[in-house]
Amino acid sequence: MTNAARSHYLSFVEKTAALLLLIYPTLMLAIKGGMNVVLLSILLLALAAWLVRPIGMNAVMWRYEWAIYSASMFAMAAAIFISQTFHQNYTAHPHDAASRYWLAIPVFLLLQRLRMNTFTVLQFAFPVAAVSGFLLARDIGGRSGIDTLDLIHFGDFELILGVLSLFSINWFRHDQPLLRILKILGCIAGLAASLASGSKGGWLAIPVFIAIFFYFKMDRISLKMVATSLVSAMLAIAIANFSSATFHQRVDKLANDVATFDQGNRDTSFGVRWQLYKAAVDVFSRHPIFGVGPEGFKLEMKPMVDAGRITPDAARLGRGEVHNDILSKAAGMGVFGLLAILAIYFVPFGLFWRATRSEVWVVKRTGILGVTFVSGFSVFGLTVEVLNLTMATAFYSFTVAVLLAACYNIHHGEPITAP
């Protein structure tokens, strides 16, 4: 390959990467398997750039932070293998979703060396995806959803895309009016779609998002910041309660579930989750090192029903999932699974938090987006195993890799042109 061709090759790599970053959140919602297609495509691009490095692209300059990040992304696969080895029960299925974490590492290493112009398309990608999801949604049994995702994942993803749209205002420079309007529309569409989906577990993240907003607005924790966040959260809940019939119905149902649970009815949505949480804690207490295996929790259901610890309805749902990412990994893979899921959350969070301390505006803003994204997923995972789908794991790991690459990009300080 001639020098001229290799120079054009770099432009091709950057434009292809930018195109994939632009379309990936929308493809995730619109096409079943779309997220995995994007991940595979950019992995092939990373492989090509590794085999023949374009002129103008620096070699990877390894830092200790990359080792910590890489270890956290391999942690779940390692925890699965350790647990399977202990139980002498090797199956490929648990590794499918876990592989998406470490497959994102080459994505990070590629994007971290591309010019920052490549990332500017993200400020269009998030709001366009949020609006697209809102427009694609249809009525599903009185709630709003799409054919490619279950209602809970759809509601959670729309919420996080809407919040990322809002928080990306003035990301790379002072936004033009039309771009600002697009981002505001993306936020409104994402929130509206989430409320219409009735995915009430994800709404727990709204106060967290509000707190993040005011923390970085005031740049410190204070009584005023806490009070402002609480008032804003209550105002947001009140507006949602009066403006969305689905939100009102879901909140009423939750209140009724809690009331009937107190009266002894354990087979409500809240009651079943509570039973499964207690069951997962019990399993972890009896198998703290290696767990019962990545797919062993469902086998614990019948003995627990026979012992009267959980109801048959809870056992039926427990054969599918625990409804909590952290408890699921702890029960299935013991302390190794617990440490792995915590690393998947807290290592990226720590790297993003460090970026928010930067004096470089783009780095700080990207760090805030990363903190918001990881915080949202960690809250989502408290009421549902949000990372139990390969596409959800791909969405999480890919977005983390992209935002980290923007935070720790080697081209900071160079001019950023419009996409």
VENMOPE-V440695 format. One record per pair of residues at least 12 apart in sequence whose ideal C-beta (glycine too) atoms are under 8 Angstrom apart, sorted by sequence separation. I is the first residue (numbers start at 1). J is the second residue. D is the distance in Angstrom with one decimal. If there is no record, write none. Layout:
i:I j:J d:D
i:I j:J d:D
This chain:
i:256 j:268 d:7.7
i:257 j:269 d:5.4
i:258 j:270 d:5.6
i:326 j:338 d:6.9
i:329 j:341 d:4.3
i:355 j:367 d:3.0
i:356 j:368 d:5.6
i:133 j:146 d:6.7
i:257 j:270 d:3.9
i:261 j:274 d:7.1
i:302 j:315 d:6.8
i:354 j:367 d:7.3
i:24 j:38 d:4.3
i:80 j:94 d:4.9
i:81 j:95 d:8.0
i:169 j:183 d:5.3
i:211 j:225 d:7.8
i:214 j:228 d:5.3
i:215 j:229 d:8.0
i:257 j:271 d:6.6
i:283 j:297 d:6.5
i:301 j:315 d:3.9
i:352 j:366 d:8.0
i:353 j:367 d:6.9
i:23 j:38 d:7.1
i:80 j:95 d:6.0
i:168 j:183 d:6.0
i:169 j:184 d:7.9
i:211 j:226 d:7.9
i:214 j:229 d:5.0
i:254 j:269 d:7.5
i:301 j:316 d:7.9
i:326 j:341 d:5.5
i:352 j:367 d:4.8
i:355 j:370 d:6.8
i:356 j:371 d:6.4
i:253 j:269 d:7.3
i:254 j:270 d:6.5
i:325 j:341 d:5.9
i:326 j:342 d:7.3
i:352 j:368 d:7.9
i:137 j:154 d:7.5
i:165 j:182 d:8.0
i:166 j:183 d:6.3
i:280 j:297 d:7.0
i:283 j:300 d:5.6
i:301 j:318 d:4.9
i:352 j:369 d:8.0
i:20 j:38 d:5.4
i:77 j:95 d:6.1
i:80 j:98 d:5.7
i:165 j:183 d:4.8
i:166 j:184 d:7.0
i:211 j:229 d:4.4
i:214 j:232 d:7.2
i:300 j:318 d:7.9
i:301 j:319 d:5.6
i:352 j:370 d:3.2
i:353 j:371 d:5.9
i:165 j:184 d:7.7
i:210 j:229 d:5.1
i:351 j:370 d:7.5
i:352 j:371 d:4.7
i:377 j:396 d:5.6
i:166 j:186 d:7.5
i:298 j:318 d:6.6
i:20 j:41 d:5.9
i:77 j:98 d:4.5
i:133 j:154 d:7.0
i:165 j:186 d:3.2
i:166 j:187 d:3.9
i:279 j:300 d:7.0
i:297 j:318 d:6.8
i:298 j:319 d:4.0
i:349 j:370 d:7.7
i:20 j:42 d:5.2
i:76 j:98 d:4.3
i:77 j:99 d:6.6
i:165 j:187 d:4.8
i:207 j:229 d:6.9
i:210 j:232 d:4.8
i:211 j:233 d:8.0
i:279 j:301 d:7.9
i:282 j:304 d:7.8
i:298 j:320 d:7.6
i:348 j:370 d:6.7
i:349 j:371 d:6.4
i:352 j:374 d:6.5
i:207 j:230 d:7.7
i:210 j:233 d:5.1
i:77 j:101 d:7.2
i:133 j:157 d:7.2
i:134 j:158 d:7.0
i:162 j:186 d:6.0
i:163 j:187 d:6.9
i:17 j:42 d:6.5
i:20 j:45 d:7.7
i:76 j:101 d:5.7
i:77 j:102 d:6.2
i:133 j:158 d:5.0
i:161 j:186 d:7.0
i:162 j:187 d:4.6
i:165 j:190 d:6.4
i:279 j:304 d:5.8
i:297 j:322 d:6.2
i:349 j:374 d:4.6
i:75 j:101 d:7.8
i:162 j:188 d:7.3
i:207 j:233 d:4.0
i:210 j:236 d:6.9
i:348 j:374 d:5.3
i:349 j:375 d:7.2
i:373 j:399 d:5.9
i:374 j:400 d:6.9
i:74 j:101 d:7.2
i:162 j:189 d:6.4
i:163 j:190 d:6.9
i:206 j:233 d:6.6
i:282 j:309 d:7.2
i:373 j:400 d:7.1
i:17 j:45 d:6.3
i:73 j:101 d:4.2
i:74 j:102 d:4.9
i:130 j:158 d:6.1
i:133 j:161 d:7.0
i:162 j:190 d:1.8
i:16 j:45 d:5.8
i:72 j:101 d:7.9
i:73 j:102 d:4.7
i:161 j:190 d:4.9
i:162 j:191 d:5.0
i:345 j:374 d:6.1
i:349 j:378 d:7.9
i:160 j:190 d:7.6
i:206 j:236 d:6.0
i:279 j:309 d:6.6
i:370 j:400 d:7.1
i:373 j:403 d:6.6
i:73 j:104 d:6.3
i:130 j:161 d:4.1
i:158 j:189 d:7.6
i:159 j:190 d:5.8
i:162 j:193 d:7.6
i:206 j:237 d:7.7
i:278 j:309 d:7.7
i:279 j:310 d:5.6
i:297 j:328 d:6.9
i:300 j:331 d:7.9
i:13 j:45 d:6.2
i:70 j:102 d:7.5
i:73 j:105 d:5.6
i:129 j:161 d:5.2
i:130 j:162 d:4.8
i:158 j:190 d:4.7
i:159 j:191 d:6.7
i:162 j:194 d:7.0
i:278 j:310 d:7.9
i:345 j:377 d:7.4
i:158 j:191 d:7.9
i:345 j:378 d:4.9
i:370 j:403 d:4.3
i:127 j:161 d:7.7
i:159 j:193 d:8.0
i:275 j:309 d:7.8
i:276 j:310 d:7.4
i:297 j:331 d:5.2
i:369 j:403 d:5.8
i:370 j:404 d:6.8
i:13 j:48 d:7.6
i:70 j:105 d:5.3
i:126 j:161 d:5.3
i:130 j:165 d:5.5
i:158 j:193 d:3.9
i:159 j:194 d:3.9
i:275 j:310 d:4.6
i:279 j:314 d:7.6
i:297 j:332 d:5.7
i:13 j:49 d:5.6
i:69 j:105 d:7.5
i:158 j:194 d:4.7
i:275 j:311 d:6.6
i:296 j:332 d:6.2
i:203 j:240 d:7.9
i:295 j:332 d:7.2
i:366 j:403 d:5.7
i:370 j:407 d:6.6
i:126 j:164 d:4.4
i:127 j:165 d:4.0
i:155 j:193 d:7.1
i:156 j:194 d:7.3
i:276 j:314 d:6.0
i:294 j:332 d:4.9
i:69 j:108 d:7.2
i:126 j:165 d:4.6
i:154 j:193 d:7.4
i:155 j:194 d:4.5
i:158 j:197 d:6.9
i:272 j:311 d:7.6
i:275 j:314 d:4.1
i:279 j:318 d:6.5
i:291 j:330 d:7.0
i:292 j:331 d:6.4
i:293 j:332 d:6.3
i:294 j:333 d:6.1
i:159 j:199 d:7.9
i:291 j:331 d:5.9
i:292 j:332 d:6.4
i:293 j:333 d:7.7
i:366 j:406 d:4.5
i:367 j:407 d:5.6
i:13 j:54 d:5.9
i:127 j:168 d:7.9
i:272 j:313 d:6.1
i:276 j:317 d:6.9
i:291 j:332 d:4.7
i:366 j:407 d:4.8
i:66 j:108 d:7.8
i:126 j:168 d:6.1
i:155 j:197 d:3.3
i:272 j:314 d:4.6
i:276 j:318 d:5.1
i:280 j:322 d:4.9
i:291 j:333 d:4.3
i:9 j:52 d:7.4
i:66 j:109 d:7.6
i:154 j:197 d:5.4
i:155 j:198 d:7.0
i:156 j:199 d:6.0
i:159 j:202 d:5.3
i:271 j:314 d:7.7
i:275 j:318 d:7.9
i:279 j:322 d:7.8
i:284 j:327 d:7.4
i:290 j:333 d:6.9
i:291 j:334 d:3.8
i:294 j:337 d:7.9
i:344 j:387 d:7.8
i:10 j:54 d:3.5
i:13 j:57 d:7.4
i:155 j:199 d:2.8
i:159 j:203 d:7.6
i:203 j:247 d:7.9
i:266 j:310 d:8.0
i:267 j:311 d:5.4
i:280 j:324 d:6.9
i:287 j:331 d:7.6
i:290 j:334 d:4.6
i:362 j:406 d:7.5
i:363 j:407 d:5.5
i:9 j:54 d:4.4
i:10 j:55 d:6.3
i:123 j:168 d:4.8
i:152 j:197 d:7.7
i:154 j:199 d:7.2
i:156 j:201 d:7.8
i:160 j:205 d:7.8
i:195 j:240 d:5.7
i:266 j:311 d:5.3
i:272 j:317 d:5.6
i:277 j:322 d:7.3
i:289 j:334 d:4.7
i:291 j:336 d:7.7
i:6 j:52 d:7.4
i:9 j:55 d:7.5
i:10 j:56 d:4.8
i:122 j:168 d:7.2
i:151 j:197 d:5.1
i:156 j:202 d:4.0
i:159 j:205 d:6.7
i:163 j:209 d:5.1
i:167 j:213 d:7.3
i:267 j:313 d:4.4
i:276 j:322 d:5.2
i:277 j:323 d:7.6
i:281 j:327 d:6.8
i:284 j:330 d:4.6
i:288 j:334 d:5.5
i:289 j:335 d:5.9
i:290 j:336 d:7.2
i:291 j:337 d:5.8
i:341 j:387 d:8.0
i:7 j:54 d:7.3
i:10 j:57 d:5.7
i:151 j:198 d:6.5
i:152 j:199 d:4.7
i:155 j:202 d:5.3
i:159 j:206 d:7.6
i:267 j:314 d:7.1
i:276 j:323 d:5.6
i:277 j:324 d:6.0
i:280 j:327 d:3.8
i:284 j:331 d:5.1
i:287 j:334 d:5.9
i:288 j:335 d:5.9
i:289 j:336 d:7.7
i:6 j:54 d:5.4
i:7 j:55 d:5.1
i:123 j:171 d:5.3
i:151 j:199 d:5.9
i:196 j:244 d:6.8
i:198 j:246 d:4.9
i:266 j:314 d:7.1
i:276 j:324 d:7.6
i:280 j:328 d:6.7
i:283 j:331 d:4.2
i:6 j:55 d:4.3
i:7 j:56 d:6.6
i:60 j:109 d:5.5
i:122 j:171 d:7.8
i:123 j:172 d:6.8
i:144 j:193 d:6.6
i:152 j:201 d:6.8
i:195 j:244 d:4.3
i:197 j:246 d:7.6
i:198 j:247 d:7.7
i:358 j:407 d:8.0
i:363 j:412 d:6.3
i:152 j:202 d:7.2
i:196 j:246 d:5.3
i:200 j:250 d:4.6
i:273 j:323 d:4.9
i:277 j:327 d:5.9
i:280 j:330 d:6.8
i:281 j:331 d:7.9
i:284 j:334 d:7.0
i:362 j:412 d:6.9
i:1 j:52 d:6.4
i:195 j:246 d:6.2
i:198 j:249 d:7.4
i:200 j:251 d:7.0
i:272 j:323 d:8.0
i:273 j:324 d:7.8
i:276 j:327 d:8.0
i:280 j:331 d:4.2
i:352 j:403 d:7.0
i:3 j:55 d:6.0
i:120 j:172 d:5.4
i:123 j:175 d:7.8
i:144 j:196 d:3.5
i:145 j:197 d:5.7
i:192 j:244 d:7.8
i:195 j:247 d:4.7
i:198 j:250 d:4.7
i:279 j:331 d:7.9
i:348 j:400 d:4.8
i:352 j:404 d:7.3
i:355 j:407 d:4.1
i:360 j:412 d:5.6
i:60 j:113 d:7.0
i:119 j:172 d:7.9
i:143 j:196 d:6.9
i:144 j:197 d:5.4
i:351 j:404 d:6.0
i:355 j:408 d:7.4
i:360 j:413 d:7.7
i:128 j:182 d:7.6
i:131 j:185 d:6.1
i:135 j:189 d:7.9
i:143 j:197 d:5.8
i:144 j:198 d:7.7
i:200 j:254 d:6.0
i:284 j:338 d:7.7
i:362 j:416 d:7.3
i:58 j:113 d:5.3
i:124 j:179 d:7.7
i:127 j:182 d:5.0
i:131 j:186 d:5.7
i:134 j:189 d:3.9
i:143 j:198 d:4.2
i:326 j:381 d:6.6
i:352 j:407 d:6.7
i:50 j:106 d:7.6
i:57 j:113 d:5.5
i:116 j:172 d:7.7
i:123 j:179 d:6.9
i:127 j:183 d:5.0
i:130 j:186 d:4.1
i:133 j:189 d:7.3
i:134 j:190 d:7.2
i:137 j:193 d:5.7
i:142 j:198 d:7.9
i:325 j:381 d:3.4
i:326 j:382 d:7.7
i:348 j:404 d:6.6
i:351 j:407 d:7.1
i:57 j:114 d:7.5
i:126 j:183 d:7.8
i:129 j:186 d:7.8
i:130 j:187 d:7.2
i:133 j:190 d:7.4
i:324 j:381 d:6.8
i:325 j:382 d:7.7
i:328 j:385 d:5.3
i:351 j:408 d:7.7
i:124 j:182 d:7.1
i:127 j:185 d:6.4
i:128 j:186 d:7.1
i:131 j:189 d:4.5
i:134 j:192 d:6.1
i:324 j:382 d:6.0
i:47 j:106 d:7.4
i:127 j:186 d:2.4
i:130 j:189 d:4.8
i:134 j:193 d:4.4
i:137 j:196 d:6.7
i:324 j:383 d:6.9
i:325 j:384 d:8.0
i:43 j:103 d:6.3
i:46 j:106 d:4.3
i:50 j:110 d:8.0
i:123 j:183 d:7.0
i:126 j:186 d:6.1
i:127 j:187 d:7.4
i:130 j:190 d:3.8
i:133 j:193 d:5.4
i:137 j:197 d:7.6
i:323 j:383 d:6.2
i:324 j:384 d:7.7
i:325 j:385 d:5.3
i:328 j:388 d:7.5
i:39 j:100 d:6.9
i:46 j:107 d:6.2
i:49 j:110 d:5.9
i:323 j:384 d:5.5
i:324 j:385 d:6.9
i:325 j:386 d:6.3
i:127 j:189 d:7.7
i:323 j:385 d:6.5
i:325 j:387 d:5.5
i:43 j:106 d:6.0
i:46 j:109 d:7.0
i:130 j:193 d:7.2
i:321 j:384 d:7.5
i:322 j:385 d:6.4
i:325 j:388 d:7.7
i:36 j:100 d:8.0
i:39 j:103 d:6.4
i:43 j:107 d:6.8
i:46 j:110 d:4.0
i:321 j:385 d:4.5
i:39 j:104 d:7.5
i:42 j:107 d:5.4
i:45 j:110 d:6.8
i:321 j:388 d:6.0
i:39 j:107 d:7.4
i:42 j:110 d:7.2
i:17 j:110 d:7.2
i:17 j:111 d:6.4
i:13 j:110 d:8.0
i:17 j:114 d:6.0
i:21 j:118 d:7.0
i:21 j:119 d:6.9
i:18 j:117 d:7.5
i:22 j:121 d:4.1
i:26 j:125 d:7.3
i:14 j:114 d:5.3
i:18 j:118 d:4.8
i:21 j:121 d:5.3
i:22 j:122 d:7.7
i:25 j:125 d:5.4
i:29 j:129 d:6.1
i:13 j:114 d:7.1
i:14 j:115 d:6.3
i:17 j:118 d:5.3
i:18 j:119 d:7.9
i:21 j:122 d:5.7
i:24 j:125 d:6.9
i:25 j:126 d:6.3
i:28 j:129 d:7.4
i:18 j:120 d:7.9
i:19 j:121 d:7.8
i:22 j:124 d:6.3
i:23 j:125 d:7.2
i:26 j:128 d:5.9
i:30 j:132 d:6.4
i:144 j:246 d:7.2
i:14 j:117 d:7.1
i:18 j:121 d:5.0
i:22 j:125 d:5.0
i:25 j:128 d:7.8
i:26 j:129 d:4.4
i:29 j:132 d:6.2
i:143 j:246 d:6.1
i:14 j:118 d:5.1
i:21 j:125 d:6.1
i:25 j:129 d:3.4
i:29 j:133 d:4.6
i:142 j:246 d:7.4
i:26 j:132 d:4.9
i:30 j:136 d:6.4
i:29 j:136 d:6.6
i:273 j:383 d:6.8
i:34 j:148 d:7.8
i:32 j:147 d:7.8
i:32 j:148 d:4.6
i:29 j:146 d:6.4
i:31 j:148 d:6.7
i:30 j:148 d:7.0
i:29 j:148 d:6.5
i:29 j:149 d:7.0
i:29 j:154 d:7.6
i:29 j:157 d:6.9
i:28 j:157 d:7.4
i:25 j:161 d:6.0
i:216 j:356 d:6.8
i:216 j:368 d:5.4
i:212 j:368 d:7.2
i:212 j:371 d:6.3
i:212 j:372 d:5.5
i:209 j:372 d:6.3
i:212 j:375 d:6.5
i:209 j:375 d:7.6
i:208 j:375 d:5.4
i:209 j:376 d:7.0
i:208 j:376 d:7.3
i:205 j:375 d:7.2
i:205 j:376 d:4.9
i:208 j:379 d:5.7
i:205 j:379 d:4.0
i:204 j:379 d:5.4
i:205 j:380 d:6.4
i:202 j:379 d:7.6
i:202 j:380 d:5.3
i:204 j:382 d:6.8
i:201 j:380 d:6.9
i:204 j:383 d:7.0
i:201 j:382 d:7.2
i:202 j:383 d:7.7
i:201 j:383 d:3.1
i:201 j:384 d:5.6
i:172 j:362 d:5.9
i:171 j:362 d:7.1
i:172 j:365 d:8.0
i:171 j:365 d:5.0
i:170 j:365 d:7.5
i:171 j:366 d:7.4
i:168 j:365 d:7.7
i:171 j:369 d:7.6
i:94 j:294 d:3.8
i:94 j:295 d:6.4
i:167 j:368 d:6.2
i:168 j:369 d:6.5
i:93 j:295 d:7.1
i:167 j:369 d:5.7
i:86 j:289 d:7.9
i:87 j:290 d:7.0
i:91 j:294 d:7.8
i:86 j:290 d:4.0
i:89 j:293 d:5.8
i:91 j:295 d:6.9
i:87 j:292 d:7.8
i:164 j:369 d:6.0
i:167 j:372 d:5.7
i:87 j:293 d:4.7
i:83 j:290 d:5.0
i:82 j:290 d:6.7
i:83 j:291 d:5.3
i:164 j:372 d:6.7
i:84 j:293 d:6.7
i:87 j:296 d:7.2
i:163 j:372 d:6.1
i:164 j:373 d:6.6
i:83 j:293 d:5.7
i:84 j:294 d:6.8
i:83 j:294 d:6.0
i:160 j:372 d:7.9
i:160 j:373 d:6.4
i:163 j:376 d:6.8
i:80 j:294 d:5.2
i:160 j:376 d:4.5
i:159 j:376 d:7.2
i:160 j:377 d:7.3
i:156 j:376 d:7.7
i:160 j:380 d:7.9
i:156 j:380 d:4.6
i:156 j:384 d:7.7
i:156 j:386 d:6.2
i:153 j:384 d:7.9
i:152 j:384 d:5.2
i:153 j:386 d:6.7
i:152 j:386 d:7.8
i:153 j:389 d:6.7
i:157 j:395 d:7.2
i:153 j:392 d:6.1
i:101 j:344 d:6.5
i:173 j:416 d:7.3
i:172 j:416 d:5.5
i:116 j:362 d:6.9
i:119 j:366 d:8.0
i:83 j:332 d:6.8
i:79 j:329 d:7.2
i:83 j:333 d:4.2
i:82 j:333 d:7.2
i:83 j:334 d:6.6
i:76 j:329 d:7.6
i:80 j:333 d:6.4
i:83 j:336 d:6.6
i:79 j:333 d:4.5
i:82 j:336 d:5.1
i:83 j:337 d:6.8
i:79 j:336 d:3.9
i:80 j:337 d:7.8
i:78 j:336 d:7.2
i:79 j:337 d:4.6
i:79 j:339 d:7.3
i:76 j:337 d:7.6
i:79 j:340 d:4.1
i:78 j:340 d:7.1
i:75 j:339 d:6.8
i:76 j:340 d:4.4
i:75 j:340 d:3.8
i:76 j:341 d:7.0
i:75 j:343 d:4.7
i:76 j:344 d:6.4
i:75 j:344 d:6.7
i:72 j:343 d:4.0
i:73 j:344 d:7.4
i:71 j:343 d:7.4
i:72 j:344 d:5.9
i:72 j:347 d:3.7
i:71 j:347 d:7.8
i:72 j:348 d:7.2
i:69 j:347 d:6.0
i:68 j:347 d:5.9
i:69 j:348 d:7.1
i:122 j:402 d:7.2
i:69 j:351 d:6.5
i:68 j:351 d:7.9
i:119 j:402 d:7.4
i:122 j:406 d:7.8
i:65 j:351 d:6.2
i:119 j:405 d:7.7
i:119 j:406 d:4.7
i:97 j:387 d:6.9
i:100 j:390 d:6.1
i:111 j:401 d:7.0
i:116 j:406 d:7.2
i:119 j:409 d:7.7
i:97 j:388 d:6.7
i:107 j:398 d:6.4
i:111 j:402 d:6.2
i:114 j:405 d:7.8
i:97 j:389 d:6.9
i:101 j:393 d:6.7
i:112 j:404 d:7.6
i:97 j:390 d:4.7
i:100 j:393 d:4.1
i:104 j:397 d:3.8
i:108 j:401 d:4.0
i:112 j:405 d:4.2
i:116 j:409 d:5.9
i:96 j:390 d:5.4
i:100 j:394 d:4.4
i:103 j:397 d:7.3
i:104 j:398 d:5.6
i:107 j:401 d:4.5
i:108 j:402 d:7.9
i:111 j:405 d:3.6
i:97 j:392 d:7.9
i:98 j:393 d:7.4
i:107 j:402 d:7.2
i:110 j:405 d:7.8
i:111 j:406 d:7.5
i:114 j:409 d:7.7
i:116 j:411 d:5.4
i:124 j:419 d:7.3
i:97 j:393 d:4.4
i:100 j:396 d:7.9
i:101 j:397 d:4.8
i:104 j:400 d:6.8
i:105 j:401 d:7.3
i:108 j:404 d:5.7
i:112 j:408 d:5.9
i:113 j:409 d:7.8
i:115 j:411 d:5.0
i:116 j:412 d:7.0
i:120 j:416 d:6.5
i:100 j:397 d:5.0
i:104 j:401 d:4.0
i:108 j:405 d:5.1
i:112 j:409 d:5.7
i:113 j:410 d:5.9
i:114 j:411 d:7.7
i:120 j:417 d:8.0
i:100 j:398 d:7.8
i:107 j:405 d:7.6
i:111 j:409 d:7.8
i:112 j:410 d:6.6
i:116 j:414 d:6.9
i:120 j:418 d:6.8
i:121 j:419 d:4.9
i:115 j:414 d:6.8
i:117 j:416 d:6.0
i:120 j:419 d:4.4
i:116 j:416 d:4.8
i:117 j:417 d:5.4
i:117 j:419 d:6.8
i:73 j:397 d:6.8
i:69 j:404 d:6.9
i:65 j:408 d:7.2
i:63 j:408 d:8.0
i:61 j:410 d:7.0
i:58 j:410 d:6.0
i:36 j:390 d:6.5
i:36 j:391 d:6.0
i:39 j:394 d:5.0
i:35 j:391 d:4.4
i:42 j:398 d:8.0
i:34 j:391 d:7.9
i:33 j:391 d:7.1
i:36 j:394 d:5.5
i:35 j:394 d:4.7
i:39 j:398 d:5.6
i:35 j:395 d:5.3
i:38 j:398 d:7.3
i:28 j:391 d:6.4
i:35 j:398 d:7.3
i:28 j:395 d:5.7
i:25 j:395 d:7.8
i:24 j:398 d:6.9
i:21 j:402 d:6.4
i:18 j:419 d:6.7
